[in-house]
């Protein structure tokens, strides 16, 4: 990827007009930090009149969806943004990880059966559903081998998911007043693992630099007592997956990187209009209902995410110390008001999505190989 034009202005862009404050402010903080690292001007949040005629580099909160949106912003390829672009909404959700129930199942416009064929074995057992009529047969099929997890395709940070252990329990969900809407909007039914560890694998392509990483995610409790995303510990290298795999990595980490690569390659083949300069893949590894080890990619993030601050911290190290080949970085999200650890960089401190407190920060650690 070519370096960003030095005349570009970095702008934050909150795609969702109803986004919570912490998402908007995190977007602004990361865009400002990226501009500082690259030595570019920072233009604040995108304003159509204020930024008219400027050459912009975008840091959007969400994956850009549809040719019209990309054309309106002047985004032609991955060199124009830190994020991604897809032609249809479902492509940037959990939905593409699985196939449909059968050839007669309801599918969204643009659906490609090729993706599920290419990722067989790289994802967990599951079915993507876009109509209530397809839901019960899918649940019955999957429950035969053990508990399943129901995940609305647009939910994030582990919210709104539920584990279903029986058809009776599923029927309660299907009988709820909002069931028609829930399944029409898209739901994934997926085998549920126990003793799960979620690996983060990904790459960023920024201003001529390629960063590749692996690491683990952590959960934390929000102010309502729910277990949600709490941060990521990453090992980041300058270069591609080849450079990453040259390091001494545990076997389970190497397998997570392989699964992420299969998923990433499938996205390009099944959805050739897709492009992204920020690619993060969540890979679950745990035990299936029979107690056997199982792993698979859960979903992709072609947008600003929880690990983005850690990626920028690594980028800053590589820009300021070009001879550095690898670095360990950590992003943290906590719902407890507390002082920052020594050397940490604050990304956000303020109201959470529900009005309570949320703190986001990032730390850099040395890497001893």
N, C-alpha and C positions, 0 to 999 in steps of 0.2 A: 504493500500500500504506500502511495506517495505521501510525503509530508504535507501537513496542513499549510495552505497558503498563509504567509505571514501577515497578509492584509485582512484576513478573516477576523470577524468579531464573534466571540463565543456567547451564545444566548441560552438561557434556561427556558424550557418550554413545558408548562404543565398542560398535558393533553386533555385531562379531565377537568372541566370547569368546576366540578364539585369535589375536587380532591381535598383531603384533609390538610390542615396547615402544615403538619410535620412533613408530608410528602412534598409540598410546594417549597418549603424552606430548605429541605434537604437537597432538592433539585437545584435551587439557587446556590447553595453552598458548594456543591460539587462542581457546578459550571464555573463558578468564580475561581475555585481551586485549580481546575483544569487549565483555565486561561492563564493563571499565574505560572503554572508549571511549564506551559508551552511558550510563554512570553507573548501572549496574544491579548488584545483588548477584550474586556468583559462588558457585555451590553445589558446585563440584568435579565429580567424576564422579557420574553418576546412581546413586542408591541408593533402591530402592523404599520402604524404611521411612523413611529420613532425609528424603526429599523428599515424603512423602505429604501431600496437602492444599495444597501450594504451587502457585502459578501459574508454570509453567516455560517458558523459552525454550530450545529444544534446539539443540545443535551436534553432530549425529551424524557419525560417521566415514563412514557409507555412506548411500546413498539408502534411505529407508524403503520396505519392500515389503509390500503387502497391507493390507486394511482392518483386520484384527485387530491388526497391529502399531501402526498409527496410532491406533486406538481405545485400546489399552492405554496409550499414552503421552499421550493427550489431544491429539494433533495433528489439527487440523481443517482447516488451510489454511496457506498460505505465511507468514502472519504469526506462526506458532507455532514456526518453526525456520529455521535457516540451512542449507539443503539442499534435498532434494526428496522426493517421494512418487510411487510407481507402484503399479499394481495387481498386476503380475506381474514376476517376477525379470528376465526377458530384456529388458524394456523399458528398463532402465537400463544395458544392456550394449552392446557393439559390434554385437550381432545385428540391431538395428532398422535399421542403416544400409543393409541390402541385402534384396532379396527372396529367396524360396525358389527352388529349382531349377525346379519346376513345380507344378501344382495337386495332384499326387499325393505331393509331398515331405512328410516328417514335419515337423509344426509344433507348437510349444508351445501350451498353452491360452492363449487371449486374443490370439493372433497376428492382426495387422491387415495385410492386403495393401495397404491404402490408403497406408501410410507410404512404401513403396518407389515407388509411383506419384507421390506428391507430391514426392519428393526426387530424381526422375530428373534427372540433370545436375548435381545439387548434391553427389553422392557419387561415389566412384570405381566402376569396374566391379567387381562382386563378387556373391557368393552366400552366404547364411547357411545353415548345415547343422546338423541335429539328429539325424542318423542316418548311420551308416557307409555304408549302401546308396546314399545320395544324394551321397556325397563324390566318387567317381571321375568320374561323368558331369559334375559341376560343374567339377572340375579340368581335365578334357579340354576342356571348352567355353572356359574362361578362358585356358588355356595356348596356345590357338590364336593369341592376339595378343601373347604375351610372358610373362615370369616373373610368378609370383603370390606373394603373401604369405599364409601360414597364421597365423591369430591366434585362440587360444582366447578366447571372449567374456568370460571373467571375469579375464583377465590384465590387469595394469596396469603403467605405467611402462616399456612397451616390452619387458617380459620374456616369455619363452616363445614368441616369434614366430620364424618361419623363412621364408626365401625358397626357393621351389621353381621350378626351371627346366625340369623335364621330367616326363613321366608316370612314368618309371622311378623318379625321385626321390620322387614322390608315393606310388607303390606301396610304397616302403620305409616311409613313415610309416603307411600304411594297414595294413601287415602287422605293425606293432609290437604287443606284448602289450596295451598300454593303449588301442589305437585305438578299440575299441568305446565305452569310457568317454569318451575324448577327444571324439569326435564327438557322442555322446549329450548331453554337457553343453553342447555348442554351439561351433561353430567358424565363423569367417568366412574365406572364400577371396576375396582381393581383388587387383586388379592392383597390381604393384609399380612404384613410381616411382623414378627416379634423381635425383640432385642435389636432394634434398628439403629444403624448409624448412617447418617446422610452425608455422603461425600459431595464436595463442590469441585467441579472440573470446568475449566473455561479458558477463554482467550479474549484479549482486547487488542485491537489494531488502532493505534493512535499516532498520527503524525509520523508515519514511517517506522514506528516501533511496533514490534509484536511481543506481547506478554502472554505467557501460558502458565496455568496454575492448577494446583490440586489442594485439597484441604478438607476440613470437616465443619459442619454446621453445629450450632448449639441451640438448644431451646431454653426459653425462660418463661416465667409466669407474668402475664400482664396484670393490670390492676383489678381485673375481674377474675383472676385465678386460672385463666386459660393458658395452656402451653402454646407459645408462639415462637417465631424466629427470634433468636437472641444474639446472633452474630456468627462470624466465620473466621477460622484460623487458616490462613493460606500460605503455601510455599509457592513463590512466583519466580519465574525465570525470564530472562531476556531471550526471546526466540520462540520457536514452535514446540509442538508436542515432542518432537525428536529430542530437543534440548532438555525438556522436562524429564523424559524417560531415561536420559543418561544419568540422572541422579540416583542415589540409593533410595529406592522407594519400596515400601512393603507390597506384598503380592496383591492385597486387596485394593491398594491404591492404584497399582498398575492396571488391575482389572477395571476399576472405575474409569480410568482414562480411556481404556479401549472401548468401553460401552458408550462413553460420551462421543468418541470419534465416529462410531457407527451411526449414532443418532444424528450427528451433525452432517455427515455425508448423505444420509437419507433425506434430510431436509432439502438439500440442494438438488437431489435427483427427483424427488416427488413434487417439489414446489420451486421450479427454476426461477421464478420471479423474486424469490426471497434473497435478501442480503442483510448482513449485520456486521458491525465493527465491534460489538460487545456480545459475547456468547457465553452464557453460564448454564451449566447442566447440573441438576440435582440427581444424584445417583444413590438410591437406597440399597443397603446391604444388611441382611438379617436372616431370620429363620422362617421358613414357610410353615404351614399347619402341621406338616409331618416332621418338623424339626430339622429339615435339611437346609443348608446354606442357599440363599437365593439373592440375586441382585438385579437391578434394572434402573434405567433412567426414568425418573418420575415426571420431569417436565423441563422445559427450557426457559431461559430468560434472555431475550434479545432486547434488553432495555436496561435502564438504571435499576439496580437491585441492592439488596442488603450488603453484598460484598463489594459494591462499587467503590466505597471509600477506601477499602483495603487495596484495591487495584490502583487507585490514584496515588496512594502512599507508596506503593512499589514503583510506579512510574516516576514519581519524584526522585526516589533513590537512584533509579537508572539514568535519569537526566542529569542529576547533580554529580553522580559518580559512575560514569559510563563503563568503567572496567568491572563494576559489580555484576556478577552473573546470576545471582539468586538472592532472595531476601524473604524473610518470614514476616507477615503482617497480619493484624487481627482487627476486624470490625466488631463492635459491641453495641447492642441495643439493650437497654435496661429501663425498667419502669420504676426504679428506685432513685430518688434524688440524692446525688452523692458527688463529691469532688472528683476531678479527673485524676487518673494515675499519673505519675511523673512521666513527662515526655509525650503524653497523649494529645491528639488533636481533636477538638470538639467539632462535630458536624452539625448537631442539632440538640437544643435543650429547650423544652417547652411542652405544649399540650399534646397528648396522644390523640388517636383517632376518636376516642370516646370522651375527650376532655380532660382526662387525667394526665399524669406526668410521663414524659418519655425523654431519655437521654441517648444520643448516638455519638460514639467517638471511635477513633482508630489509633492503633499503636504499631510501631515498627520494631522488629526484633532482628538481631543479626542472624546469619545463617552460617553454620560451621561445616555444612556438607555431611 
